Every structure is written in structure tokens, then in C-alpha cells.
Amino acid sequence: MAKPDSVTVNRKTTLTGSGFKRHKKLRIWECSARSWVVPKQICNHRNAVTVRTGSRGGFTVKFKALVCPAASSSAAPTASARKGFSRRCFVGVPTPSGVDVVILVGATRITVTGP
């Protein structure tokens, strides 16, 4: 869960997660989808946070929202196009599933907006 779930770019939201393994180290990313086929790169690799779950498998952490990559490369924002934008992103733990699929475990949706 993200609170607030609508954030201005470069502002922080609080992420709260539960249901993970106890005392597990997790790397949380900001991505443009909940799942994708490798080698697609849909996560903002400059924007990740590492947390360690507690004795009950939960965590709370502050997360600074940047902008997830556009869902398609043709829709990638340029510097001038970033004014007045709103983009739906997902925040979670990228986890391989099968041979060539990645699933964003614990994904929650956020909306990142800009001036």
C-alpha cells in the first residue's frame, strides 16, 4: 500500500507491505507494469529502495517517486513533455517467474504527476 497513492515527482510516499517472509531483504522498484517479458526494461533503475521485513513479514518505508518508464518506447517523455504529466506506475519487488517473465510481487499502483 502507498500513502498517499498520488505523488508529485520527487516527493515521498510511505509504502507499507505485509505477507512477505520474515527478516527478508527486499529491493522495491518503480515500474510501469505489474509483469513483463524479459528483456523488456520497464523499471526506473535509478529509483529503488531496500528494506528488511520484520518478525511478522511486514515493512514500512519512505519512497521517493520519480517517473517510471513509459509503457512503450514511443511514448517516452522528453524534457519538454514532462510539464503537466500524470503517469500510472507500480511499486513492488521484481521477481522472476518461469523462463522469461518478471512479476512485480506486492505491487501497488501510484500516480506520479508533474508540474
VENSULPE-V662203 format. One record per residue. N is the residue number from 1. RES is the residue in one small letter. OMEGA is omega in radians with two decimals (* if undefined). Layout:
N&RES&OMEGA + N&RES&OMEGA
This chain:
1&m&3.08 + 2&a&3.13 + 3&k&-0.02 + 4&p&-3.13 + 5&d&3.01 + 6&s&-2.97 + 7&v&3.00 + 8&t&3.14 + 9&v&-3.12 + 10&n&3.05 + 11&r&-3.08 + 12&k&2.99 + 13&t&3.10 + 14&t&3.10 + 15&l&3.08 + 16&t&-3.13 + 17&g&3.08 + 18&s&3.11 + 19&g&3.09 + 20&f&3.07 + 21&k&-3.14 + 22&r&3.06 + 23&h&-3.12 + 24&k&3.07 + 25&k&-3.12 + 26&l&3.05 + 27&r&-3.07 + 28&i&-3.09 + 29&w&3.02 + 30&e&-3.03 + 31&c&-3.11 + 32&s&3.09 + 33&a&3.12 + 34&r&3.08 + 35&s&-3.14 + 36&w&3.12 + 37&v&3.07 + 38&v&0.28 + 39&p&3.12 + 40&k&3.13 + 41&q&-3.05 + 42&i&3.12 + 43&c&3.05 + 44&n&-3.05 + 45&h&3.05 + 46&r&-3.01 + 47&n&3.09 + 48&a&3.11 + 49&v&3.12 + 50&t&3.10 + 51&v&3.00 + 52&r&-3.13 + 53&t&3.14 + 54&g&-3.08 + 55&s&3.11 + 56&r&3.09 + 57&g&-3.14 + 58&g&3.10 + 59&f&2.96 + 60&t&-3.11 + 61&v&3.00 + 62&k&-3.10 + 63&f&3.13 + 64&k&-3.12 + 65&a&2.98 + 66&l&3.06 + 67&v&3.08 + 68&c&3.10 + 69&p&3.10 + 70&a&-3.13 + 71&a&3.05 + 72&s&-3.07 + 73&s&-3.14 + 74&s&-3.14 + 75&a&-3.11 + 76&a&-3.11 + 77&p&3.01 + 78&t&-3.12 + 79&a&-3.12 + 80&s&-3.12 + 81&a&-3.10 + 82&r&3.14 + 83&k&3.08 + 84&g&-3.10 + 85&f&3.02 + 86&s&-3.10 + 87&r&3.06 + 88&r&3.12 + 89&c&3.08 + 90&f&-3.14 + 91&v&-3.13 + 92&g&-3.08 + 93&v&3.11 + 94&p&-3.08 + 95&t&3.10 + 96&p&3.11 + 97&s&-3.08 + 98&g&-3.04 + 99&v&-3.01 + 100&d&-3.14 + 101&v&3.05 + 102&v&3.11 + 103&i&3.12 + 104&l&-3.08 + 105&v&3.12 + 106&g&-3.03 + 107&a&2.99 + 108&t&-3.10 + 109&r&2.99 + 110&i&3.03 + 111&t&3.14 + 112&v&-3.12 + 113&t&3.11 + 114&g&-3.09 + 115&p&*
